[in-house]
Structure formats: structure tokens, C-alpha cells
Amino acid sequence: MELDELKDQLKNKLAADHSGRSDSDIAALLNKRTVSVVGKIKKSLRIEILFGSVFVLLFALFGIFSGNHALSVYFSVFTIVCAACVLLLTYLLLRTARLGGTALPVKSNLQTIVKIIEEYMKRVFQFTMAMIPVCFIFSFVLGYLDSKPPTQAEKFSNVFFTKRWEVNVFLVVYVIGFTIGMYYFSKWFLRKMYGKYVAQLKECINELSEE
């Protein structure tokens, strides 16, 4: 009986502590947590913007100063693609900052942030996987249309491959291996940068719903 009485006393104490807090106190505690999580999401977006800007600069330099016409076209095109991605990331950062900048955690704002970031993760993964064959096909077409003498890479490949089918088999295996690697890397990267923080925001939303 003493154990049952102790359990009842603990339950009553927890209930009294919870009832002693106002809605504003509870909201303030949740606010600290949500601000921290939203801040980490914004930090991830800033990191992507930084690296994206670096890639834009590097690709632009390669596109301008490359002596090979095919490489110049290739890097110029992906300079535009990367610049568009940086603009998208900047938009997501500004919108996330605006939605997460309220004085107290507003459930609808948090739900909007979760929806935006989940949609971004989904589209980025799809875009990454779709760009793999596009990049390879684009590079092959540019190489085929380039009428210059064989490059150093082609001369190097001739040392290891004496027949055309050997080169084709190597390229197929390479593309498949690269695609599988990018699949798992993209999953890991998006989960590390955003996925775990989205899960924490969902927990905060559930806690707000229970209040």
C-alpha cells in the first residue's frame, strides 16, 4: 500500500507543477526549443548558400577561361543552374526566418516551415538523381560535337582499353556505381542537414497540440 500511496503523491505533485504554469510560461519554454531548431535549419540553408556561391564562382571561372569549347559550354550551363539553386535557397532562408521570427511558437508557422523543408528535401533529391544522367549525356554530346584532336583523357584511356566495348562497359559500370553512391549520399546529406531538425519541429508541433 505504501508504494501505491507514493505513486499517487508523485502524480499529484507533477499535476500541481504543471497546473501552476500559465499558458505563456509553457509557450515560452516551447519557444526556446523551436527557436533553436529553426536556427539550425537556417544555419544549414546558409551553409548550402555559401557552398553554392563558391561553385557558381568556380564554374563561371572554368566557363570563361577554359581553352576547351566543350568544357566552356558545360561549365557555363551549370553556372546558371547553380545560380538558380542559390536564389532558391536564399528565398527559403528568408521565408523560414520570417515564419520562425514570431515572439511565441505559432503552430501554423511551424507547420508551414515543416511543409516547406520537407518539400525542398523531396525536390532536391529528385533533382539530384535526375541530373546524373543529364550531366553524363550532356558531356558525351559536347565531347562528340567537339572536333578538336583527342584529349589527354582519351589518350590515357587508350592505354587501358584497346577495344571500344571495353570503354562502353567501363562507362556503364561507372555511371551505375556513381548513381548508387549519389543516391545514398543525398539521402544521408539531406537527413543530416534538415531531416533530423524537421523531426524535432514535428515534436514541438505535437506538444503545442496537446496544450
N, C-alpha and C positions, 0 to 999 in steps of 0.2 A: 504493500500500500504506500510505503514511503516513496518508492520510485515513481508511482503514478502521481503522487502529490507534487514531487519535484518537477515532473514534466508539465503539469498544469501551471505551476508557478512560472516556469520558463516561457510557456506560451503566453501567459498573461503579461509578463514583462515585455516580450517582443511586441505584443499588440499595443501596449501602452506607449512604448517608444515610438512606434510607427504613427499612432494616433496623435502623439504630441507634436509631430511635424506638420507644418502647414503645406498647402499645395505649392506655394512659392519656394519653400525650402527643398521639397522633393524635386521641383523643376530645376532649381539651382544646382543640385547635385548631378542631375542628369545632364545639365548644360555643360558642366566641366568635362564630362566624358565625351559628349558629342562634339564639342569644340576641338578636343584632342584628336578624335578620329577624323573629322573633316579637315583639320590641319594636316594630317598625314596624307590624306588624299590630294590636297593642294600641293604638298611637297612632291609627291610622285608626279603630278602634272608638270610642275616646274622643272623637275629633272628631265622629263621627256622633251619639254620645250628647249631646254639647254642643249641636249644632245642632238635634237632635230635641227637646231640652228647651226650647230657645228657641221653636221652632214650637209646642210644646204650650202654652207661656205666652201667645204671641201669639194663637193660635186660641181659647184659653179667654177671653181679654180681649174678642176680637171677638164671641164667642158670648154673653158676659154683657152687654156694653154696646152691642151693635148695636141700633139702633132698628128695624131691619127684621126681621120674624119669620123670613122665609125664610133670610136670612143668619145669623141667630142659630142656627137649626137646623143649617144647613150646617156652620158652624164648630164647633159643639158636637160633632157627629158626628166630625169629623176631629180634634178634640182627643182623643177616645177612641182613634182609630186611631193617632195619633202617639204617645200614651202607651204603647200596646201595643208599638209598634216600639221605643221607648226601653227598655222592660223586656226585650225580646228581645235587644237589643244589649248590655245590661248582663249578661245571662246568658252571651252569647257571650264577652264580655270576661273574666268571672270564670273560665269554663271554659278559655279559651285561656291565661290566666295560670297556672292550676293545672297544665295539661298542659305548659306551657313552663317551669315553675319547678323542674325537676329539676337536680341538680348536673351531670349529664352528658347529652348529647343521646341520648335514648332514641328509637329509630327508630319504635316503635309509637306513642309520644306525638306525634311529628311527623306521622306518617301520619294520626292522628286529627284533628290541627289542620287539615291539608290537606283532609281529607274534610269537616270542619265548615264551613270557609270556602268551599270550592267549592259545597257545598250551599246555603249562605247566599247566595252570589252568584247562583246559579241561581234561587232562590226570590224574591229581591229583584227581579231583572229581570222575572220572570213577574208578580209582584205589581204592579210599576210599570206595566207595559203593560196589565194588566187594569184598573187603577184609572183609567186615562184615560177610557174610555167610561163607566165607572161615575160618575165625577165630573161629566161633561157631562150624562148622563141625569138624575142626581140634582139638578143645578142647574136643569135645564129643568123637571123635575117640580115642584120647590119654587117656581119662578117662575110656573108655570101655576096652582098652587094658591093663590098669594098674590093676594088680592083687592084689594090696595091700588092707588091710581092709578099710571099709568105712571112709571117711574123716570127719572132723568136720562139713564141709558144708553139707554133705549128712545127718549127724545126725541131724543138725539143721533143714534141710528141712523136715525131718520126723516128726518134732514137729508140723508143719503147714499143711502138706499134708499126708493124710492117704492112698490115692489111687494113682496109677500110672498115671491115666488120668488127675488128678488134677495137677500133676507136668508137664505133657506134655502141658496142656492148659496154665499154667503159663509161661512156656518157650516160647511158640509161641507168647503170648501177649508181653512178654518181648523183644523178638527179633524184632517184628514189631514196638514196641514203640521206641526201640533203633535205628532202621534203620531210622524211620521218624525223630527222633531227630538229628541224624548224617547228614541226608540229608540237613536240614535247617541250621545246624551249619556249615557244609562245604561250603554251598553257601555264608553264611554271612562271614565266615573267609576269603575265597578267595577274595571276593569283598572288604573287609576291607584291606587286605594285598596287593592286586595287582590290583583289578578291577578298583578302582577309579583313580589310577595312570595311568593305560593304557588308560582310557578315556581322561585324561589330555594330554597324549602324542599324542593321535589322534587329539586333538585340535591344538597342536603345528604343527603337520604334515599338517593339513588343512591350517594353517596360512602360512606355508612355501610354499604351493602350490599356494597360492594367490599372493605371491610376484613375 
